[in-house]
Amino acid sequence: MTSSAYRNIGNKSTSDGKLSNIAVLSKTLELVAPRQLIKHLHEWKLLHELQSAYRAYHSTEIAVLRVLSDILGALDRDDLAVVTLLDLSAAFDTVDHSTLSRRLKISSGISGMVID
């Protein structure tokens, strides 16, 4: 006679814990991968100094304040200030995966399993 202890995970049950191990591994990778990428980008100085995304102490509020400061400074100097805003979020849906992979490898040194 055999018996197994079943674990109830959400709506799924498993007797060997594989499902729970996958969930733990997935969450771990969600935390580790971005940290490693950001560390790589900082070490190789691949982020522009004014880039706000993926940087500690650089929020969207700081980015907006920087733009506002630049506009006000231009107006104080009697210069022309023009702002062009583009929503590029939909553009990423049209990017060819092989082209993106090649660009990441060339410009950032990111390749292999990270991209595949």
C-alpha positions in Angstrom: 0.0 0.0 0.0 1.4 3.4 -0.9 0.2 6.8 0.1 1.4 10.3 -0.8 0.9 13.6 0.8 -0.8 16.0 -1.5 -0.1 19.7 -1.4 -2.8 22.0 -2.6 -1.4 24.9 -4.5 -4.0 27.3 -5.7 -6.4 25.2 -7.7 -3.8 22.5 -8.4 -2.6 19.6 -6.3 0.7 17.9 -6.6 2.2 15.0 -4.8 5.8 15.7 -5.5 6.0 19.5 -5.0 7.2 20.1 -8.6 4.6 22.7 -9.2 5.5 24.6 -6.0 9.2 24.4 -7.0 8.5 25.9 -10.4 6.6 28.8 -8.7 9.5 29.5 -6.3 12.1 29.3 -9.2 9.9 31.6 -11.3 9.7 34.2 -8.6 13.4 33.9 -7.9 14.3 34.5 -11.5 11.9 37.5 -11.6 14.0 39.1 -8.9 17.5 38.0 -10.0 17.4 38.6 -13.8 16.6 42.3 -13.7 19.2 42.9 -11.0 21.9 41.2 -13.1 20.9 43.1 -16.2 21.0 46.5 -14.4 24.3 45.6 -12.8 25.7 44.8 -16.3 24.4 48.0 -17.8 25.9 50.1 -15.0 29.3 48.3 -15.1 29.7 48.9 -18.8 28.2 52.4 -18.6 25.5 51.6 -21.1 22.8 53.8 -19.6 22.7 57.5 -20.5 23.2 59.7 -17.5 19.7 61.3 -18.0 17.9 58.0 -18.4 15.4 57.6 -15.6 14.2 54.0 -16.1 16.0 51.1 -14.3 18.0 53.5 -12.1 17.9 54.0 -8.4 16.7 57.4 -7.3 15.5 58.3 -10.9 11.7 58.4 -11.0 9.3 59.7 -13.6 8.8 62.7 -11.4 12.5 63.5 -11.6 12.4 63.1 -15.3 9.4 65.5 -15.6 11.2 68.0 -13.3 14.3 67.8 -15.5 12.3 68.5 -18.7 10.4 71.3 -17.0 13.7 72.8 -15.7 15.2 72.6 -19.2 12.1 74.3 -20.8 12.1 77.1 -18.1 15.8 77.6 -18.6 15.3 78.0 -22.4 12.5 80.5 -21.9 14.6 82.5 -19.4 17.3 82.8 -22.1 14.7 83.8 -24.6 15.3 80.6 -26.5 12.6 78.5 -28.3 11.4 75.5 -26.3 9.7 72.6 -28.2 8.6 69.4 -26.7 7.8 66.3 -28.8 6.2 63.4 -27.0 5.9 60.0 -28.6 4.2 56.9 -27.3 6.4 54.0 -28.5 4.8 51.3 -26.4 3.0 49.8 -29.5 6.2 49.9 -31.5 7.7 47.1 -29.5 5.0 44.8 -30.7 6.3 45.2 -34.3 10.0 44.6 -33.6 11.4 41.5 -35.2 12.9 39.2 -32.4 16.0 38.3 -34.4 16.7 42.0 -35.0 16.2 42.9 -31.4 18.5 40.0 -30.3 21.2 41.1 -32.7 21.0 44.8 -31.5 21.2 43.7 -27.8 24.3 41.6 -28.5 26.0 44.4 -30.5 25.2 47.4 -28.3 25.0 45.8 -24.8 26.8 42.6 -25.0 23.7 40.7 -24.0 23.4 37.3 -25.7 22.9 33.6 -25.2 20.3 32.1 -22.9 19.3 35.5 -21.6 17.7 36.4 -24.9 16.6 32.9 -26.1 
